[in-house]
């Protein structure tokens, strides 16, 4: 699962990508448009400035903008910057590998094999998609029907 921080970061960067080359975008505008708490967004954007993904402009006309063209910012990199890894379990992480507690030896664990394959597929897709790619918005899933009351 993606953390709330990662989801907020992606939404904020998508917003800045949509405004690419329109000048600095005010923090309040991003927070309101993306429904992100202002204080949390300040922390996120500061981290993205330190990572070289975002530029901060001070002053009355200040705000934030992407430091790179949207086509150069991959979703895989955003997730790695905020989460550290694309893997769902620590033993399947390429860059932050850890042995799983209470597990089989890695050489015997078929779950690890599944998670490695999943990580590779996910990395392939996320490293191919950039902030410049148009992502289709799908309609929400319908709520399941309420159970019928029992006669009695």
Residue frames as qw, qx, qy, qz and C-alpha x, y, z in Angstrom:
[[0.000, 0.888, 0.460, 0.000, 0.00, 0.00, 0.00],
 [0.354, 0.502, -0.049, 0.787, 1.14, 3.51, -0.68],
 [0.287, -0.409, -0.511, 0.699, 1.48, 5.75, 2.33],
 [0.108, 0.900, 0.397, -0.144, -0.59, 8.89, 2.59],
 [0.234, -0.739, 0.274, 0.569, 2.61, 10.88, 2.15],
 [0.335, -0.075, 0.740, 0.578, 3.36, 9.13, -1.14],
 [0.224, 0.648, 0.704, 0.184, -0.19, 9.67, -2.40],
 [0.043, -0.927, -0.171, 0.330, -0.09, 13.36, -1.47],
 [0.315, -0.539, 0.466, 0.627, 3.32, 13.74, -3.13],
 [0.332, 0.219, 0.773, 0.494, 2.10, 12.19, -6.37],
 [0.129, 0.816, 0.562, 0.039, -1.03, 14.39, -6.42],
 [0.168, -0.867, 0.035, 0.468, 0.99, 17.54, -5.69],
 [0.313, -0.364, 0.607, 0.633, 3.51, 16.74, -8.43],
 [0.302, 0.466, 0.762, 0.333, 0.71, 15.90, -10.87],
 [0.040, 0.915, 0.349, -0.196, -0.80, 19.31, -10.12],
 [0.214, -0.741, 0.313, 0.554, 2.53, 21.05, -10.76],
 [0.379, -0.014, 0.758, 0.530, 2.93, 19.04, -13.97],
 [0.249, 0.713, 0.646, 0.116, -0.49, 20.21, -15.14],
 [0.020, -0.979, -0.094, 0.181, 0.73, 23.80, -14.60],
 [0.730, -0.130, 0.277, 0.611, 4.15, 23.21, -16.23],
 [0.379, 0.154, 0.252, 0.877, 5.73, 26.43, -17.53],
 [0.152, -0.803, -0.429, -0.386, 2.97, 28.63, -16.08],
 [0.012, 0.640, -0.367, 0.675, 5.27, 30.03, -13.40],
 [0.091, 0.095, -0.839, 0.528, 5.33, 29.33, -9.67],
 [0.532, -0.468, -0.565, -0.423, 2.14, 27.85, -8.21],
 [0.296, -0.541, 0.411, -0.671, 1.18, 28.99, -4.73],
 [0.079, 0.079, -0.951, 0.288, 1.17, 26.37, -1.99],
 [0.421, 0.234, 0.531, -0.697, -2.42, 27.24, -1.06],
 [0.634, 0.378, -0.282, -0.613, -3.56, 26.63, -4.64],
 [0.439, 0.229, -0.866, -0.072, -2.02, 23.14, -4.66],
 [0.073, 0.021, 0.845, -0.530, -3.36, 22.32, -1.19],
 [0.525, 0.291, 0.309, -0.738, -6.89, 23.39, -2.09],
 [0.635, 0.382, -0.433, -0.512, -7.00, 21.78, -5.54],
 [0.548, 0.213, -0.809, 0.001, -5.58, 18.48, -4.29],
 [0.743, -0.554, -0.118, -0.356, -7.21, 18.41, -0.84],
 [0.741, 0.071, -0.455, 0.488, -3.87, 18.14, 0.94],
 [0.463, -0.830, -0.215, 0.225, -3.36, 19.65, 4.43],
 [0.267, 0.929, -0.169, 0.195, -1.24, 22.79, 4.02],
 [0.424, -0.741, 0.519, -0.049, 1.29, 21.84, 6.75],
 [0.833, -0.036, 0.534, 0.140, 1.79, 18.37, 5.30],
 [0.665, 0.697, 0.178, 0.204, 2.17, 19.82, 1.81],
 [0.017, -0.941, 0.329, -0.077, 4.85, 22.23, 3.05],
 [0.613, -0.478, 0.624, 0.074, 6.89, 19.28, 4.34],
 [0.810, 0.302, 0.480, 0.145, 6.37, 17.27, 1.15],
 [0.503, 0.845, 0.041, 0.176, 7.33, 20.09, -1.19],
 [0.227, -0.863, 0.450, -0.007, 10.38, 20.95, 0.94],
 [0.728, -0.230, 0.629, 0.147, 11.56, 17.35, 0.58],
 [0.723, 0.543, 0.379, 0.197, 10.98, 17.48, -3.17],
 [0.170, 0.963, -0.200, 0.060, 13.01, 20.71, -3.33],
 [0.456, -0.654, 0.600, 0.069, 15.90, 18.96, -1.52],
 [0.752, 0.068, 0.635, 0.163, 15.65, 16.05, -3.97],
 [0.117, -0.328, 0.490, 0.799, 15.83, 18.41, -6.96],
 [0.188, 0.439, 0.843, 0.246, 12.35, 17.60, -8.26],
 [0.028, -0.893, -0.439, -0.092, 10.75, 20.94, -7.34],
 [0.351, 0.255, -0.120, 0.893, 11.96, 24.56, -7.29],
 [0.241, -0.755, -0.527, 0.307, 10.77, 26.95, -4.60],
 [0.238, 0.498, 0.107, 0.827, 10.38, 30.67, -5.29],
 [0.267, -0.476, -0.548, 0.634, 10.12, 33.08, -2.37],
 [0.008, -0.127, 0.052, 0.991, 8.30, 36.34, -2.20],
 [0.474, 0.333, 0.289, -0.762, 4.96, 37.75, -3.12],
 [0.715, 0.422, -0.297, -0.472, 4.88, 36.07, -6.53],
 [0.051, -0.431, 0.900, -0.051, 6.51, 32.92, -5.16],
 [0.898, 0.028, 0.125, -0.421, 5.40, 29.35, -5.12],
 [0.586, -0.281, 0.743, 0.161, 6.52, 26.01, -6.46],
 [0.721, 0.545, -0.216, -0.369, 7.20, 24.53, -9.87],
 [0.975, 0.007, 0.150, 0.164, 8.78, 21.39, -11.22],
 [0.290, -0.734, 0.458, 0.410, 12.55, 21.55, -11.58],
 [0.240, -0.145, 0.844, 0.458, 12.41, 19.12, -14.51],
 [0.496, 0.055, -0.421, -0.758, 10.02, 18.69, -17.42],
 [0.786, -0.117, 0.344, -0.500, 7.12, 16.36, -16.50],
 [0.897, 0.331, -0.262, -0.128, 8.38, 13.84, -19.07],
 [0.447, 0.485, -0.653, 0.373, 11.56, 13.45, -17.00],
 [0.339, -0.315, 0.635, -0.618, 9.85, 12.62, -13.69],
 [0.519, -0.040, -0.815, -0.255, 8.89, 8.95, -13.45],
 [0.715, -0.506, -0.071, -0.477, 6.30, 7.63, -11.02],
 [0.900, -0.105, -0.348, 0.242, 8.73, 4.91, -9.93],
 [0.432, 0.290, -0.333, 0.786, 11.23, 7.56, -8.84],
 [0.362, -0.532, 0.067, -0.762, 8.58, 9.50, -6.91],
 [0.879, -0.380, -0.182, -0.223, 7.58, 6.38, -5.00],
 [0.806, 0.040, -0.342, 0.480, 11.19, 5.45, -4.29],
 [0.173, 0.450, -0.249, 0.840, 11.88, 9.00, -3.00],
 [0.491, -0.460, 0.126, -0.729, 8.93, 8.95, -0.62],
 [0.928, -0.247, 0.001, -0.279, 8.65, 5.27, 0.28],
 [0.351, -0.635, 0.683, 0.082, 12.16, 3.97, -0.29],
 [0.212, -0.120, 0.941, 0.236, 11.12, 0.93, -2.30],
 [0.571, 0.064, -0.375, -0.727, 8.54, -0.39, -4.75],
 [0.396, -0.008, -0.918, 0.021, 8.52, -3.83, -3.13],
 [0.626, -0.521, -0.230, -0.533, 5.57, -4.89, -1.00],
 [0.868, -0.485, -0.046, 0.094, 7.77, -6.90, 1.37],
 [0.209, -0.880, 0.391, 0.168, 11.30, -6.02, 2.55],
 [0.659, -0.248, 0.652, 0.283, 12.92, -9.20, 1.19],
 [0.613, 0.537, 0.505, 0.284, 11.85, -8.29, -2.37],
 [0.058, 0.975, -0.016, -0.214, 13.31, -4.79, -2.32],
 [0.780, 0.466, -0.050, 0.415, 16.14, -4.18, -4.76],
 [0.282, 0.634, -0.248, 0.676, 17.58, -1.11, -2.98],
 [0.366, -0.523, 0.423, -0.643, 16.37, -1.53, 0.62],
 [0.753, -0.029, -0.644, -0.127, 16.57, -5.30, 1.03],
 [0.333, -0.434, 0.645, -0.533, 15.96, -6.76, 4.49],
 [0.261, -0.074, -0.962, -0.028, 15.25, -10.29, 5.62],
 [0.561, -0.456, -0.251, -0.644, 11.65, -10.75, 6.70],
 [0.264, -0.306, 0.740, -0.538, 11.07, -11.58, 10.34],
 [0.622, 0.079, 0.664, -0.408, 9.31, -14.87, 11.09],
 [0.721, 0.530, -0.187, -0.405, 9.75, -16.23, 7.59],
 [0.964, 0.075, 0.175, 0.183, 11.35, -19.13, 5.77],
 [0.469, -0.398, 0.401, 0.679, 14.90, -18.91, 4.49],
 [0.349, 0.630, -0.136, -0.681, 14.75, -16.74, 1.37],
 [0.130, 0.312, -0.843, -0.420, 15.91, -19.59, -0.88],
 [0.013, 0.234, 0.971, -0.038, 12.84, -21.63, 0.22],
 [0.205, 0.508, 0.476, -0.688, 10.19, -18.89, 0.25],
 [0.290, 0.420, 0.707, 0.489, 7.81, -19.04, -2.72],
 [0.020, -0.906, -0.385, 0.173, 6.03, -15.92, -1.45],
 [0.282, -0.682, 0.266, 0.620, 9.30, -14.03, -1.93],
 [0.350, 0.046, 0.718, 0.600, 9.47, -15.36, -5.50],
 [0.130, 0.738, 0.639, 0.172, 5.97, -14.06, -6.15],
 [0.171, -0.912, -0.151, 0.339, 6.82, -10.68, -4.62],
 [0.380, -0.413, 0.461, 0.687, 10.02, -10.40, -6.71],
 [0.271, 0.343, 0.726, 0.530, 8.04, -11.01, -9.90],
 [0.023, -0.868, -0.497, 0.008, 5.40, -8.50, -8.83],
 [0.311, -0.766, 0.077, 0.557, 8.07, -5.91, -7.95],
 [0.366, -0.153, 0.584, 0.708, 9.69, -6.32, -11.36],
 [0.162, 0.580, 0.694, 0.395, 6.38, -5.91, -13.22],
 [0.162, -0.908, -0.341, 0.182, 5.39, -2.91, -11.12],
 [0.377, -0.608, 0.241, 0.655, 8.83, -1.29, -11.53],
 [0.358, 0.154, 0.650, 0.652, 8.66, -1.79, -15.29],
 [0.043, 0.762, 0.581, 0.284, 5.33, 0.02, -15.49],
 [0.293, -0.903, -0.193, 0.249, 6.09, 2.78, -12.96],
 [0.440, -0.490, 0.340, 0.672, 9.49, 3.49, -14.52],
 [0.308, 0.318, 0.645, 0.623, 7.86, 3.82, -17.93],
 [0.062, -0.835, -0.502, -0.218, 5.11, 6.25, -16.85],
 [0.342, 0.037, -0.188, 0.920, 5.95, 9.91, -16.24],
 [0.073, 0.547, 0.453, -0.701, 4.08, 12.96, -15.02],
 [0.212, 0.327, -0.378, -0.840, 3.61, 13.90, -18.69],
 [0.140, -0.155, -0.928, -0.307, 1.55, 10.78, -19.40],
 [0.531, -0.221, -0.041, -0.817, -2.19, 11.23, -19.32],
 [0.012, -0.045, -0.963, 0.264, -3.66, 8.86, -16.76],
 [0.403, -0.374, -0.553, -0.625, -7.30, 8.04, -17.35],
 [0.325, -0.155, 0.575, -0.735, -9.66, 8.58, -14.44],
 [0.291, -0.187, -0.909, -0.231, -11.82, 5.52, -13.98],
 [0.539, -0.510, -0.152, -0.653, -15.32, 5.69, -12.53],
 [0.307, -0.398, 0.719, -0.481, -15.57, 4.60, -8.90],
 [0.223, -0.093, -0.968, -0.065, -16.57, 1.04, -8.11],
 [0.557, -0.455, -0.284, -0.634, -20.22, 0.63, -7.24],
 [0.344, -0.349, 0.685, -0.539, -20.97, -0.11, -3.62],
 [0.191, -0.095, -0.969, -0.124, -22.11, -3.71, -3.13],
 [0.502, -0.477, -0.363, -0.623, -25.82, -4.07, -2.51],
 [0.374, -0.400, 0.570, -0.612, -26.94, -4.16, 1.11],
 [0.100, -0.032, -0.994, 0.016, -27.75, -7.67, 2.39],
 [0.501, -0.406, -0.494, -0.583, -31.39, -8.64, 2.43],
 [0.401, -0.397, 0.526, -0.636, -32.92, -8.53, 5.91],
 [0.178, -0.013, -0.984, 0.020, -33.55, -11.99, 7.34],
 [0.582, -0.392, -0.342, -0.624, -37.16, -12.94, 7.81],
 [0.407, 0.014, -0.820, 0.402, -37.97, -13.89, 11.23]]
